Amino acid sequence: MSGRLIVLDVDSTLITSEVIEMIAARAGTEEQVAAVTEAAMRGSIDFAESLRQRVATLAGVPDTVFADVLDEVRFTTGAEELIGTLQAEGWTAALVSGGFAEVVEPLAGRLGITRFRANRLEVADGQLTGRTTGPVIDRAAKATALREYCDELGIHTADAVAVGDGANDLDMLAAAGLGVAFNAKAIVQAQADVAVNSPSLADVLDVIER
């Protein structure tokens, strides 16, 4: 079937890590940031506020960190198979991330994906300022992105599949025709249409009608 869309979260879904924690490791704030990330993923703290708190700890990190992180980040097992298989069948793949465009954009490029949304980190004098620029890609913005991609493609949201793991993905999973919780937090497993708990993202193919 053609005219279908799959939208994936990035951190801990498409890739195995949380990029903000990888950057925080270089700022000496990884433990602090990981605790806030965990709270946000469970849904016990507002995402935009959690993002502000976490990004503030990154002030002063050189912007070379993006290249360092890209060298270290790894796709989740089966990610390339999932996306490649669907693209070969005529699907459009898109990424929507509460992480950072500076990392998401090159990752999208490696997969032949041209549609993505993510936060952007403000840089001044070659260093992170501890702030983001532009709109915050939060829970509501992720769902908005999915709907807008469907409009661009001329398809109904019923023909979209969304895959994510954290509370920030819940609205996006609800907006899609099929919302897939992948190795997700308990709140997401409970609310998604289907849960896939597997080391391989390619196993999402088994729950999609194609």
C-alpha positions as CSV (number, residue, x, y, z in Angstrom):
1,M,0.0,0.0,0.0
2,S,1.4,3.4,-0.9
3,G,0.5,6.8,0.6
4,R,1.5,5.9,4.1
5,L,3.6,7.7,6.7
6,I,5.7,6.5,9.7
7,V,6.8,9.0,12.2
8,L,9.5,8.0,14.7
9,D,10.7,9.5,17.9
10,V,14.5,9.6,17.9
11,D,16.2,9.4,21.4
12,S,15.8,5.9,22.8
13,T,13.6,4.9,19.8
14,L,15.5,5.4,16.6
15,I,18.8,5.5,18.4
16,T,19.9,3.8,21.6
17,S,20.8,6.8,23.6
18,E,19.5,10.2,24.9
19,V,21.6,12.8,23.1
20,I,21.1,15.4,25.8
21,E,22.7,13.0,28.3
22,M,25.6,12.5,25.9
23,I,26.2,16.3,25.8
24,A,25.6,16.6,29.5
25,A,28.4,14.1,30.1
26,R,30.8,16.6,28.6
27,A,29.4,19.3,30.9
28,G,29.7,17.2,34.0
29,T,25.9,17.3,34.5
30,E,24.9,13.9,33.2
31,E,23.5,12.5,36.4
32,Q,21.4,15.7,37.0
33,V,20.1,15.7,33.4
34,A,19.3,12.0,33.4
35,A,17.1,12.4,36.5
36,V,15.1,15.1,34.8
37,T,14.9,13.1,31.5
38,E,13.5,10.1,33.5
39,A,10.9,12.3,35.2
40,A,9.8,13.8,31.8
41,M,9.6,10.4,30.1
42,R,7.4,9.1,32.9
43,G,5.2,12.2,32.5
44,S,5.8,13.6,36.0
45,I,7.2,16.9,34.8
46,D,6.2,19.1,31.9
47,F,8.4,18.5,28.9
48,A,9.1,22.1,28.1
49,E,10.1,22.8,31.6
50,S,12.3,19.7,31.7
51,L,14.0,20.8,28.5
52,R,14.7,24.2,29.9
53,Q,16.2,22.8,33.1
54,R,18.4,20.3,31.3
55,V,19.6,22.6,28.5
56,A,20.6,25.2,31.1
57,T,23.2,22.8,32.4
58,L,24.9,22.6,29.0
59,A,26.0,26.3,29.0
60,G,29.7,26.5,28.0
61,V,30.0,23.2,26.2
62,P,31.9,23.8,22.9
63,D,29.8,23.3,19.7
64,T,32.2,20.6,18.5
65,V,30.1,18.4,20.8
66,F,27.7,17.7,17.9
67,A,30.3,16.0,15.8
68,D,31.5,14.1,18.8
69,V,28.0,12.8,19.6
70,L,27.3,11.9,16.0
71,D,30.5,9.7,16.1
72,E,29.2,7.9,19.1
73,V,25.5,7.6,18.5
74,R,24.1,4.3,17.3
75,F,20.9,3.4,15.5
76,T,18.7,1.0,17.4
77,T,19.1,-2.6,16.0
78,G,16.6,-2.9,13.2
79,A,16.1,0.8,12.6
80,E,17.6,0.9,9.2
81,E,15.7,-2.3,8.2
82,L,12.4,-0.9,9.4
83,I,12.8,2.4,7.6
84,G,14.4,0.9,4.5
85,T,11.7,-1.7,4.1
86,L,8.8,0.8,4.4
87,Q,10.5,3.3,2.1
88,A,10.9,0.6,-0.5
89,E,7.1,-0.1,-0.2
90,G,6.4,3.6,-0.9
91,W,6.0,4.9,2.6
92,T,7.3,8.3,3.8
93,A,9.4,8.2,7.0
94,A,9.7,11.3,9.2
95,L,11.5,12.0,12.5
96,V,10.0,14.1,15.3
97,S,12.3,14.6,18.3
98,G,12.4,16.4,21.6
99,G,16.1,16.2,21.1
100,F,18.3,18.5,18.9
101,A,18.2,19.2,15.2
102,E,22.0,19.5,15.1
103,V,22.1,15.7,15.6
104,V,18.7,14.7,14.2
105,E,19.3,16.3,10.8
106,P,22.5,14.3,10.0
107,L,20.8,11.1,11.3
108,A,17.8,11.7,9.0
109,G,20.2,12.2,6.1
110,R,21.8,8.8,6.7
111,L,18.4,7.2,6.3
112,G,17.2,9.2,3.3
113,I,14.6,11.0,5.5
114,T,13.9,14.6,4.5
115,R,11.1,15.4,7.0
116,F,12.1,16.0,10.6
117,R,11.5,18.3,13.5
118,A,13.6,18.9,16.6
119,N,14.7,21.5,19.0
120,R,17.7,23.7,18.2
121,L,20.4,24.6,20.7
122,E,21.5,28.3,20.8
123,V,25.3,28.7,20.1
124,A,27.3,31.9,20.7
125,D,31.1,32.3,20.3
126,G,31.4,28.5,19.6
127,Q,29.7,27.5,22.8
128,L,26.3,26.4,23.9
129,T,24.5,29.2,25.7
130,G,22.2,26.9,27.8
131,R,19.1,27.9,25.8
132,T,17.2,26.7,22.8
133,T,16.1,28.8,19.9
134,G,12.8,28.6,18.0
135,P,9.7,26.6,19.0
136,V,9.9,23.9,21.6
137,I,9.1,20.4,20.1
138,D,7.0,19.2,23.0
139,R,4.2,16.7,23.3
140,A,1.7,18.9,21.4
141,A,4.2,19.9,18.7
142,K,5.0,16.2,17.9
143,A,1.3,15.5,17.2
144,T,1.0,18.8,15.2
145,A,4.0,17.7,13.1
146,L,2.4,14.3,12.3
147,R,-0.8,16.0,11.2
148,E,1.0,18.5,9.1
149,Y,3.1,15.8,7.4
150,C,-0.2,14.0,6.6
151,D,-1.6,17.2,5.1
152,E,1.5,17.6,3.0
153,L,1.3,14.1,1.7
154,G,-2.5,14.3,1.2
155,I,-3.2,11.4,3.4
156,H,-5.5,10.9,6.5
157,T,-3.9,10.5,9.9
158,A,-5.5,7.0,9.9
159,D,-2.8,6.1,7.4
160,A,0.0,7.2,9.7
161,V,2.0,5.1,12.2
162,A,3.8,6.7,15.1
163,V,6.5,5.0,17.2
164,G,7.8,6.3,20.5
165,D,8.8,5.5,24.0
166,G,8.1,8.4,26.4
167,A,5.3,10.5,27.7
168,N,6.3,13.2,25.2
169,D,5.2,10.9,22.4
170,L,1.6,10.2,23.7
171,D,-0.2,12.9,21.7
172,M,1.6,11.8,18.5
173,L,0.8,8.1,19.2
174,A,-2.9,9.1,19.7
175,A,-3.0,11.2,16.6
176,A,-1.8,8.4,14.3
177,G,-3.9,5.6,13.0
178,L,-1.6,3.2,14.8
179,G,0.5,4.3,17.9
180,V,3.3,1.9,18.7
181,A,5.0,1.9,22.1
182,F,8.6,0.7,21.6
183,N,10.4,-0.5,24.7
184,A,8.4,2.3,26.3
185,K,7.7,3.7,29.7
186,A,4.7,2.2,31.5
187,I,2.4,5.1,30.9
188,V,3.1,4.8,27.1
189,Q,2.7,1.0,27.0
190,A,-0.7,1.5,28.7
191,Q,-2.0,4.1,26.3
192,A,-0.5,3.1,22.9
193,D,-2.5,1.0,20.5
194,V,0.2,-1.7,20.6
195,A,3.4,-2.3,22.5
196,V,6.5,-3.8,20.9
197,N,9.1,-4.9,23.5
198,S,12.1,-6.1,21.5
199,P,15.7,-5.4,21.0
200,S,15.0,-4.8,17.3
201,L,13.0,-1.9,15.9
202,A,12.4,-4.0,12.8
203,D,9.8,-6.0,14.8
204,V,7.5,-3.0,14.5
205,L,7.0,-4.3,10.9
206,D,5.1,-7.2,12.4
207,V,2.3,-5.0,13.9
208,I,1.8,-2.7,10.8
209,E,-0.8,-3.6,8.2
210,R,1.0,-3.2,4.9
